[in-house]
Amino acid sequence: MSEPVRDVPITGEPIRLGQFLKLAGLAEDGSHAKDLLDAEEVTVNGELETRRGRQLSDGDVVAVGHERGRVTLVS
């Protein structure tokens, strides 16, 4: 069973996937984010994603294993 989706506030759109993985605590650092993407362990909105530079927008859900974070735009 998956963990509940955790809202991760960002102040500006868009944000790159690699940056979001670090911000959400789904990756320890940029190298770990790259490793997760290379190992095909990251999904965005339920679809496999391997591009660290993918642009995310408000409401996108990123998952690594059972952990999930939702991009939440705040002003």
BAVEXNU-437421 format. One record per atom (N, C-alpha, C): residue number from 1; residue in one letter; atom name; z negated, x, y. Coordinates in nm, 3 decimals, always signed. Layout:
REM residues N
(NUM; 'A'; 'CA'; (Z; X; Y))
...
//
This chain:
REM residues 75
(1; 'M'; 'N'; (+0.000; +0.084; -0.119))
(1; 'M'; 'CA'; (+0.000; +0.000; +0.000))
(1; 'M'; 'C'; (+0.000; +0.088; +0.124))
(2; 'S'; 'N'; (+0.079; +0.053; +0.223))
(2; 'S'; 'CA'; (+0.091; +0.132; +0.345))
(2; 'S'; 'C'; (-0.027; +0.108; +0.438))
(3; 'E'; 'N'; (-0.058; +0.212; +0.514))
(3; 'E'; 'CA'; (-0.160; +0.201; +0.617))
(3; 'E'; 'C'; (-0.105; +0.112; +0.729))
(4; 'P'; 'N'; (-0.192; +0.050; +0.810))
(4; 'P'; 'CA'; (-0.142; -0.026; +0.924))
(4; 'P'; 'C'; (-0.069; +0.065; +1.021))
(5; 'V'; 'N'; (+0.021; +0.008; +1.097))
(5; 'V'; 'CA'; (+0.096; +0.085; +1.197))
(5; 'V'; 'C'; (+0.003; +0.113; +1.315))
(6; 'R'; 'N'; (-0.001; +0.239; +1.355))
(6; 'R'; 'CA'; (-0.085; +0.280; +1.467))
(6; 'R'; 'C'; (+0.003; +0.293; +1.591))
(7; 'D'; 'N'; (-0.035; +0.226; +1.700))
(7; 'D'; 'CA'; (+0.038; +0.238; +1.826))
(7; 'D'; 'C'; (+0.010; +0.374; +1.888))
(8; 'V'; 'N'; (+0.116; +0.443; +1.928))
(8; 'V'; 'CA'; (+0.105; +0.574; +1.992))
(8; 'V'; 'C'; (+0.164; +0.562; +2.132))
(9; 'P'; 'N'; (+0.078; +0.562; +2.235))
(9; 'P'; 'CA'; (+0.127; +0.542; +2.371))
(9; 'P'; 'C'; (+0.206; +0.662; +2.423))
(10; 'I'; 'N'; (+0.318; +0.634; +2.489))
(10; 'I'; 'CA'; (+0.395; +0.735; +2.559))
(10; 'I'; 'C'; (+0.418; +0.683; +2.701))
(11; 'T'; 'N'; (+0.436; +0.776; +2.795))
(11; 'T'; 'CA'; (+0.451; +0.734; +2.934))
(11; 'T'; 'C'; (+0.595; +0.732; +2.980))
(12; 'G'; 'N'; (+0.685; +0.790; +2.903))
(12; 'G'; 'CA'; (+0.825; +0.789; +2.945))
(12; 'G'; 'C'; (+0.917; +0.775; +2.826))
(13; 'E'; 'N'; (+1.025; +0.704; +2.846))
(13; 'E'; 'CA'; (+1.125; +0.688; +2.742))
(13; 'E'; 'C'; (+1.246; +0.769; +2.781))
(14; 'P'; 'N'; (+1.325; +0.817; +2.690))
(14; 'P'; 'CA'; (+1.295; +0.820; +2.547))
(14; 'P'; 'C'; (+1.211; +0.943; +2.513))
(15; 'I'; 'N'; (+1.167; +0.950; +2.388))
(15; 'I'; 'CA'; (+1.094; +1.067; +2.338))
(15; 'I'; 'C'; (+1.168; +1.112; +2.212))
(16; 'R'; 'N'; (+1.175; +1.242; +2.192))
(16; 'R'; 'CA'; (+1.242; +1.295; +2.074))
(16; 'R'; 'C'; (+1.150; +1.284; +1.953))
(17; 'L'; 'N'; (+1.211; +1.267; +1.837))
(17; 'L'; 'CA'; (+1.136; +1.248; +1.712))
(17; 'L'; 'C'; (+1.040; +1.364; +1.686))
(18; 'G'; 'N'; (+1.086; +1.487; +1.704))
(18; 'G'; 'CA'; (+0.999; +1.602; +1.681))
(18; 'G'; 'C'; (+0.874; +1.599; +1.768))
(19; 'Q'; 'N'; (+0.893; +1.561; +1.895))
(19; 'Q'; 'CA'; (+0.779; +1.551; +1.987))
(19; 'Q'; 'C'; (+0.685; +1.438; +1.944))
(20; 'F'; 'N'; (+0.743; +1.326; +1.902))
(20; 'F'; 'CA'; (+0.661; +1.212; +1.863))
(20; 'F'; 'C'; (+0.579; +1.243; +1.739))
(21; 'L'; 'N'; (+0.637; +1.313; +1.643))
(21; 'L'; 'CA'; (+0.563; +1.348; +1.521))
(21; 'L'; 'C'; (+0.437; +1.426; +1.556))
(22; 'K'; 'N'; (+0.448; +1.518; +1.650))
(22; 'K'; 'CA'; (+0.331; +1.596; +1.693))
(22; 'K'; 'C'; (+0.232; +1.508; +1.769))
(23; 'L'; 'N'; (+0.282; +1.430; +1.864))
(23; 'L'; 'CA'; (+0.196; +1.344; +1.946))
(23; 'L'; 'C'; (+0.118; +1.244; +1.861))
(24; 'A'; 'N'; (+0.184; +1.189; +1.760))
(24; 'A'; 'CA'; (+0.122; +1.088; +1.674))
(24; 'A'; 'C'; (+0.029; +1.150; +1.569))
(25; 'G'; 'N'; (+0.028; +1.282; +1.559))
(25; 'G'; 'CA'; (-0.055; +1.347; +1.459))
(25; 'G'; 'C'; (+0.005; +1.341; +1.319))
(26; 'L'; 'N'; (+0.134; +1.310; +1.311))
(26; 'L'; 'CA'; (+0.202; +1.305; +1.182))
(26; 'L'; 'C'; (+0.250; +1.443; +1.140))
(27; 'A'; 'N'; (+0.257; +1.536; +1.236))
(27; 'A'; 'CA'; (+0.291; +1.676; +1.210))
(27; 'A'; 'C'; (+0.195; +1.763; +1.290))
(28; 'E'; 'N'; (+0.159; +1.878; +1.232))
(28; 'E'; 'CA'; (+0.064; +1.968; +1.298))
(28; 'E'; 'C'; (+0.126; +2.038; +1.418))
(29; 'D'; 'N'; (+0.254; +2.075; +1.406))
(29; 'D'; 'CA'; (+0.323; +2.146; +1.514))
(29; 'D'; 'C'; (+0.473; +2.129; +1.493))
(30; 'G'; 'N'; (+0.551; +2.195; +1.578))
(30; 'G'; 'CA'; (+0.696; +2.181; +1.570))
(30; 'G'; 'C'; (+0.754; +2.231; +1.438))
(31; 'S'; 'N'; (+0.698; +2.337; +1.385))
(31; 'S'; 'CA'; (+0.745; +2.391; +1.258))
(31; 'S'; 'C'; (+0.719; +2.294; +1.144))
(32; 'H'; 'N'; (+0.601; +2.233; +1.145))
(32; 'H'; 'CA'; (+0.567; +2.133; +1.043))
(32; 'H'; 'C'; (+0.658; +2.011; +1.054))
(33; 'A'; 'N'; (+0.688; +1.968; +1.178))
(33; 'A'; 'CA'; (+0.780; +1.855; +1.199))
(33; 'A'; 'C'; (+0.916; +1.887; +1.140))
(34; 'K'; 'N'; (+0.966; +2.008; +1.165))
(34; 'K'; 'CA'; (+1.096; +2.049; +1.111))
(34; 'K'; 'C'; (+1.093; +2.048; +0.958))
(35; 'D'; 'N'; (+0.984; +2.099; +0.900))
(35; 'D'; 'CA'; (+0.971; +2.101; +0.754))
(35; 'D'; 'C'; (+0.973; +1.960; +0.696))
(36; 'L'; 'N'; (+0.901; +1.867; +0.760))
(36; 'L'; 'CA'; (+0.899; +1.728; +0.713))
(36; 'L'; 'C'; (+1.039; +1.667; +0.717))
(37; 'L'; 'N'; (+1.112; +1.693; +0.825))
(37; 'L'; 'CA'; (+1.246; +1.639; +0.839))
(37; 'L'; 'C'; (+1.342; +1.702; +0.738))
(38; 'D'; 'N'; (+1.331; +1.833; +0.718))
(38; 'D'; 'CA'; (+1.416; +1.903; +0.621))
(38; 'D'; 'C'; (+1.390; +1.854; +0.479))
(39; 'A'; 'N'; (+1.265; +1.815; +0.451))
(39; 'A'; 'CA'; (+1.227; +1.767; +0.317))
(39; 'A'; 'C'; (+1.257; +1.618; +0.300))
(40; 'E'; 'N'; (+1.316; +1.556; +0.404))
(40; 'E'; 'CA'; (+1.352; +1.414; +0.402))
(40; 'E'; 'C'; (+1.230; +1.325; +0.375))
(41; 'E'; 'N'; (+1.121; +1.355; +0.447))
(41; 'E'; 'CA'; (+0.997; +1.279; +0.433))
(41; 'E'; 'C'; (+0.970; +1.186; +0.551))
(42; 'V'; 'N'; (+1.065; +1.176; +0.645))
(42; 'V'; 'CA'; (+1.044; +1.098; +0.767))
(42; 'V'; 'C'; (+1.142; +0.981; +0.771))
(43; 'T'; 'N'; (+1.087; +0.862; +0.803))
(43; 'T'; 'CA'; (+1.174; +0.747; +0.826))
(43; 'T'; 'C'; (+1.149; +0.693; +0.967))
(44; 'V'; 'N'; (+1.254; +0.635; +1.024))
(44; 'V'; 'CA'; (+1.245; +0.567; +1.152))
(44; 'V'; 'C'; (+1.295; +0.425; +1.129))
(45; 'N'; 'N'; (+1.208; +0.329; +1.155))
(45; 'N'; 'CA'; (+1.242; +0.188; +1.133))
(45; 'N'; 'C'; (+1.291; +0.164; +0.990))
(46; 'G'; 'N'; (+1.228; +0.234; +0.894))
(46; 'G'; 'CA'; (+1.259; +0.214; +0.753))
(46; 'G'; 'C'; (+1.378; +0.292; +0.701))
(47; 'E'; 'N'; (+1.445; +0.370; +0.786))
(47; 'E'; 'CA'; (+1.562; +0.446; +0.744))
(47; 'E'; 'C'; (+1.534; +0.596; +0.752))
(48; 'L'; 'N'; (+1.578; +0.670; +0.651))
(48; 'L'; 'CA'; (+1.559; +0.815; +0.647))
(48; 'L'; 'C'; (+1.619; +0.880; +0.771))
(49; 'E'; 'N'; (+1.545; +0.975; +0.829))
(49; 'E'; 'CA'; (+1.592; +1.046; +0.947))
(49; 'E'; 'C'; (+1.567; +1.195; +0.929))
(50; 'T'; 'N'; (+1.667; +1.277; +0.960))
(50; 'T'; 'CA'; (+1.654; +1.422; +0.946))
(50; 'T'; 'C'; (+1.677; +1.496; +1.078))
(51; 'R'; 'N'; (+1.705; +1.424; +1.186))
(51; 'R'; 'CA'; (+1.734; +1.487; +1.315))
(51; 'R'; 'C'; (+1.608; +1.493; +1.402))
(52; 'R'; 'N'; (+1.562; +1.614; +1.429))
(52; 'R'; 'CA'; (+1.442; +1.632; +1.510))
(52; 'R'; 'C'; (+1.463; +1.581; +1.652))
(53; 'G'; 'N'; (+1.587; +1.586; +1.702))
(53; 'G'; 'CA'; (+1.617; +1.545; +1.838))
(53; 'G'; 'C'; (+1.649; +1.397; +1.855))
(54; 'R'; 'N'; (+1.637; +1.319; +1.748))
(54; 'R'; 'CA'; (+1.665; +1.175; +1.760))
(54; 'R'; 'C'; (+1.580; +1.114; +1.871))
(55; 'Q'; 'N'; (+1.643; +1.034; +1.955))
(55; 'Q'; 'CA'; (+1.573; +0.969; +2.066))
(55; 'Q'; 'C'; (+1.506; +0.841; +2.016))
(56; 'L'; 'N'; (+1.378; +0.827; +2.044))
(56; 'L'; 'CA'; (+1.304; +0.708; +2.005))
(56; 'L'; 'C'; (+1.278; +0.622; +2.129))
(57; 'S'; 'N'; (+1.270; +0.493; +2.107))
(57; 'S'; 'CA'; (+1.244; +0.399; +2.215))
(57; 'S'; 'C'; (+1.123; +0.313; +2.182))
(58; 'D'; 'N'; (+1.077; +0.239; +2.281))
(58; 'D'; 'CA'; (+0.962; +0.150; +2.266))
(58; 'D'; 'C'; (+0.981; +0.060; +2.143))
(59; 'G'; 'N'; (+0.880; +0.058; +2.056))
(59; 'G'; 'CA'; (+0.884; -0.029; +1.939))
(59; 'G'; 'C'; (+0.932; +0.038; +1.811))
(60; 'D'; 'N'; (+0.994; +0.157; +1.820))
(60; 'D'; 'CA'; (+1.038; +0.226; +1.698))
(60; 'D'; 'C'; (+0.916; +0.265; +1.615))
(61; 'V'; 'N'; (+0.928; +0.252; +1.483))
(61; 'V'; 'CA'; (+0.820; +0.286; +1.392))
(61; 'V'; 'C'; (+0.862; +0.408; +1.310))
(62; 'V'; 'N'; (+0.779; +0.512; +1.317))
(62; 'V'; 'CA'; (+0.804; +0.638; +1.245))
(62; 'V'; 'C'; (+0.702; +0.648; +1.133))
(63; 'A'; 'N'; (+0.749; +0.683; +1.012))
(63; 'A'; 'CA'; (+0.660; +0.695; +0.898))
(63; 'A'; 'C'; (+0.678; +0.830; +0.830))
(64; 'V'; 'N'; (+0.564; +0.887; +0.789))
(64; 'V'; 'CA'; (+0.561; +1.005; +0.704))
(64; 'V'; 'C'; (+0.466; +0.969; +0.592))
(65; 'G'; 'N'; (+0.520; +0.950; +0.472))
(65; 'G'; 'CA'; (+0.437; +0.904; +0.362))
(65; 'G'; 'C'; (+0.382; +0.766; +0.395))
(66; 'H'; 'N'; (+0.251; +0.750; +0.380))
(66; 'H'; 'CA'; (+0.188; +0.620; +0.407))
(66; 'H'; 'C'; (+0.143; +0.604; +0.552))
(67; 'E'; 'N'; (+0.154; +0.711; +0.632))
(67; 'E'; 'CA'; (+0.111; +0.703; +0.772))
(67; 'E'; 'C'; (+0.227; +0.657; +0.860))
(68; 'R'; 'N'; (+0.198; +0.564; +0.951))
(68; 'R'; 'CA'; (+0.302; +0.510; +1.039))
(68; 'R'; 'C'; (+0.252; +0.504; +1.182))
(69; 'G'; 'N'; (+0.342; +0.536; +1.276))
(69; 'G'; 'CA'; (+0.311; +0.528; +1.418))
(69; 'G'; 'C'; (+0.423; +0.454; +1.490))
(70; 'R'; 'N'; (+0.385; +0.371; +1.586))
(70; 'R'; 'CA'; (+0.482; +0.295; +1.664))
(70; 'R'; 'C'; (+0.486; +0.348; +1.807))
(71; 'V'; 'N'; (+0.606; +0.374; +1.856))
(71; 'V'; 'CA'; (+0.625; +0.417; +1.994))
(71; 'V'; 'C'; (+0.586; +0.299; +2.083))
(72; 'T'; 'N'; (+0.488; +0.321; +2.172))
(72; 'T'; 'CA'; (+0.440; +0.216; +2.260))
(72; 'T'; 'C'; (+0.445; +0.267; +2.404))
(73; 'L'; 'N'; (+0.539; +0.215; +2.480))
(73; 'L'; 'CA'; (+0.558; +0.257; +2.618))
(73; 'L'; 'C'; (+0.447; +0.199; +2.706))
(74; 'V'; 'N'; (+0.383; +0.285; +2.783))
(74; 'V'; 'CA'; (+0.280; +0.241; +2.879))
(74; 'V'; 'C'; (+0.323; +0.285; +3.018))
(75; 'S'; 'N'; (+0.281; +0.209; +3.118))
(75; 'S'; 'CA'; (+0.321; +0.245; +3.255))
(75; 'S'; 'C'; (+0.206; +0.308; +3.330))
//
